[in-house]
Amino acid sequence: MKHYSPDGPERPSSHSENFPKRLAPSPTFRSRKQIKTFLGNERNYPHVTEVSSGTGFAVRNQLLIQLDYLEFPADSSNEYKIIKGRTALLEFFNNATQPGAPQPFLLDGNGKKIILQSVEECLCLNDSTFLLKGEGLHECLEIKAAGEEPPGRHTTQPPIRASLNYIIPSAWANEDSLEVEPLERWNDYAKDWSQIQAKTDGLVVAILDTGIEDNPRYPLPFWYKKFEDPCRRQHELEQIGWNFSTLESESGNQPTDDNVLRHGSKIAHIIHYLAPGNAALMILKTFDHYGFGSLDKVFCALQYAMDNGARIVNASFGYYGSEIPLLRDLLEQMNERKILVAAAAGNHTDFDGFPNDISVQRLYPACYSLELDNVVTVTTLTCEPKEECDCQESKSERLLNSITKVIDKALDIKGHERLPYENYSSSFVNLGIETQDGSFRNLYPIQTPGYQEPASIQGSSYATPVFVGIAARYFLDIQRAIQQSPNEPLKKIYFSVLQQKGVIRKDQSLRQYVRGGFYMLSY
């Protein structure tokens, strides 16, 4: 189902009734660290601005739009002229942006006229998606018909910046000491792929993150393919994924992990550790050195994963705000193809000053979990044994405590608690990963002189691949269940199989934090 693209154009009874089409307000992710990173690094982020409404950061003067056709009055009569198809639309916009030519323009929510300066195409996405550029487009909250050239379809969110969901340790690595080696072992990848295919039975896990550091000391089973550049559809290139990052990199299309904490590499190693021979890893670099990326690149990466056979997607990122039609549409297409998306619930530190119940301040794609059967949202839990009371108890109190213990055992209550810095929701969070102290063992410590990375890592980013790795371990059973019950909701099948394996359990006391009270043991 496409929310922004009806089956065909409807003739409006009048020009004014054809519009407006509303945009969602800009998603928000305003932690102090992010504000400092953006506002203090104009050299690295000259194209990023804080929107005037105070709702977050957007890519300056850009808007991603879903546009099937343009429709406007041909003359003073009620006849309408329609420009339809990618080629015709590009020709119209390109001609309109030439000096002296009549320019198409939009009106924002305040009635301000916005002149389009250029239109760019990216062939990763479908043929009706365009990136518009024009002064002030990043603040456009509403599109209205304007003059004789109104836009003909719904629009998406501006290509705002999304952030990874991890907790930054107090000891920060020296950026300058982290050397990044480009990925160059293409012959090895090609040779390994035939063996990996046989072992994994075709299971491909796509990781949308900061890329991968290909370290010979920590070998990983990479997905591999030689085919055209997905963005331009020219020149055959060897790929273990793709670099969609918004910042230029020496590695070009190679998804090299240049993040200061090697966030993507850590995600990949957690998945591989839990499913060592069960999954080939497709590496899609969508976040840069500082852990930021724009959602238009996330869209491209999701399309890439869908087009190239990924069965599970690890999405350890998110943005706060309203839903985006194009993002929802991509996830719905993935649901139709039985592709699971594991999304991080986010951390309280992502958004200072607001409750970390994402039912109140929504985080996407995590909050699509309620409506879409293929989105599983993951957070972290602690498991503390209940303290024994050493005080003098009356006979009735001893009896009551004995009954309580029996009930706790029957309901599998272990004293689980949510973490104060982890997001939660009784509606949108599907699974908690049980830990002793809220942290995970660091399976890929970065190597740099003079810096000893902590042995443990924290954040819902690292909870998410725990679920992905376990799901990959039992994927053959899950795949058989999908084939036997093709109309069953995907999430229900995954949870049912993993419950049968004793991996996913229930704790009724968790229902206020996790939908259904489901939790899973960590590694």
ABEGO torsion letter per residue (X at the ends): XBAABBABBBBBABAAAAOBBBBBBBBBBABAAAAAAAAABAAABAABBBBAAGAEBBBBGBBBBBBABBBBBABABABBBBBBEAAAAAAAAAAAABBGBBBBBBBBAAGBBBBBABBBBBAABBAABBBBBBBGAAABABBBBBEABBBABBBBBBBBBBBBBBBBBABBBBAAABBBBBBABAAAAAAAAAAAAAAAGGBBBBBBBAEBBBBAABBBBBBBBBBBBAAAGBEBBBBAEBBABABBBAAEABBBBABAAGAAAAAAAAAAAABAAABBBBBBBABBAAGBBBAAAAAAAAAAAAAAGBABBBBBBEBBEBBBAAAAAAAAAAAAAGBBBBBBAEBAAABBGBBABAAABBBOAAAAAAABAABBBBBBBBBBBBBBBABBBBAAAAAAAAAAAAAAAAAGBAGBBBBAABBBBAAABABBBBBAAGBBBBABBBBBBGBBBBABBBEAAAAAAAAAAAAAAAAAAAAAAAAABAABBAAAAAAAAAAAAGABBBBAAAAAABBGGBBBBBX
